[in-house]
C-alpha cells in the first residue's frame, strides 16, 4: 500500500473493511510529511489486520483532531493504546467502538 507524495490537501481518510491495511501501512501513513500537516480526521473500521502497534504509530499525525476506531479485533490493549495516543495528542477527539 503506497501513499503518493503529493498528498497536500487530504484532511480526512476513511479505511473501512481494508483487509490489506496492516500496521506497517499505518506507520507509513503517519510518517508521510504532508499528511502530518493536513490530516484532521481518520476513521479505521473493520480492518482485521490492524493491531495496537499500528494505532500507536498514529501519534505522529500531530494535527489529527478526530480518530474513530471501530470493529478492530487486533486491538488487544485498548486502555494502553488510548493512553499513549491521548498523551501524545492531547487535542485529539477519540471515538471508540471496540469490544
VOGU-606508 format. One line per 8 residues: number of its first residue (from 0); their letters; for each residue z, x, y of C-alpha. Coordinates in nm, 2 decimals, decimal comma, m for minus. Layout:
BEGIN
NUM	A	Z X Y; ... $
// end
This chain:
BEGIN
0	XXXXXXXX	0,00 0,00 0,00; m0,12 0,17 0,32; m0,03 0,07 0,68; m0,31 0,16 0,92; m0,21 0,40 1,20; m0,35 0,17 1,47; m0,07 m0,08 1,44; 0,04 m0,10 1,81 $
8	XXXXXXXX	0,10 m0,47 1,88; 0,23 m0,61 1,55; 0,55 m0,79 1,63; 0,60 m0,99 1,31; 0,54 m0,92 0,94; 0,60 m1,16 0,65; 0,59 m1,03 0,30; 0,61 m1,32 0,05 $
16	XXXXXXXX	0,56 m1,30 m0,33; 0,42 m0,95 m0,29; 0,46 m0,80 m0,64; 0,32 m0,47 m0,53; 0,57 m0,42 m0,24; 0,83 m0,17 m0,36; 1,10 0,03 m0,19; 0,85 0,32 m0,11 $
24	XXXXXXXX	0,63 0,07 0,08; 0,92 m0,05 0,29; 1,02 0,32 0,36; 0,67 0,40 0,48; 0,66 0,08 0,69; 0,99 0,18 0,86; 0,87 0,53 0,93; 0,55 0,41 1,10 $
32	XXXXXXXX	0,60 0,51 1,46; 0,40 0,22 1,61; 0,59 m0,03 1,40; 0,92 0,13 1,51; 0,83 0,04 1,86; 0,66 m0,30 1,82; 0,81 m0,48 1,52; 1,06 m0,75 1,62 $
40	XXXXXXXX	1,06 m0,98 1,32; 1,04 m0,91 0,94; 1,06 m1,16 0,66; 1,08 m1,04 0,29; 1,07 m1,33 0,05; 1,03 m1,33 m0,33; 0,93 m0,96 m0,36; 1,08 m0,88 m0,70 $
48	XXXXXXXX	1,04 m0,50 m0,68; 1,24 m0,46 m0,36; 1,59 m0,32 m0,40; 1,88 m0,23 m0,17; 1,72 0,12 m0,12; 1,41 m0,04 0,04; 1,61 m0,28 0,26; 1,84 0,00 0,38 $
56	XXXXXXXX	1,53 0,21 0,48; 1,45 m0,06 0,74; 1,73 0,07 0,96; 1,46 0,30 1,12; 1,29 m0,01 1,27; 1,51 0,03 1,58; 1,36 m0,26 1,78; 1,39 m0,51 1,50 $
64	XXXXXXXX	1,56 m0,83 1,62; 1,53 m1,06 1,32; 1,53 m0,99 0,95; 1,51 m1,27 0,69; 1,57 m1,18 0,32; 1,52 m1,44 0,05; 1,49 m1,45 m0,33; 1,52 m1,08 m0,38 $
72	XXXXXXXX	1,67 m1,02 m0,73; 1,66 m0,65 m0,69; 1,93 m0,66 m0,42; 2,24 m0,58 m0,61; 2,48 m0,46 m0,34; 2,43 m0,72 m0,08; 2,75 m0,66 0,12; 2,70 m0,28 0,14 $
80	XXXXXXXX	2,33 m0,32 0,23; 2,41 m0,57 0,50; 2,69 m0,35 0,64; 2,46 m0,05 0,66; 2,19 m0,25 0,85; 2,44 m0,40 1,09; 2,60 m0,06 1,17; 2,25 0,09 1,24 $
88	XXXXXXXX	2,11 m0,21 1,42; 2,39 m0,39 1,60; 2,15 m0,63 1,78; 1,98 m0,74 1,45; 2,00 m1,11 1,36; 2,01 m1,10 0,98; 1,95 m1,42 0,78; 2,01 m1,41 0,40 $
96	XXX	1,91 m1,65 0,12; 2,02 m1,43 m0,17; 2,21 m1,51 m0,49 $
// end
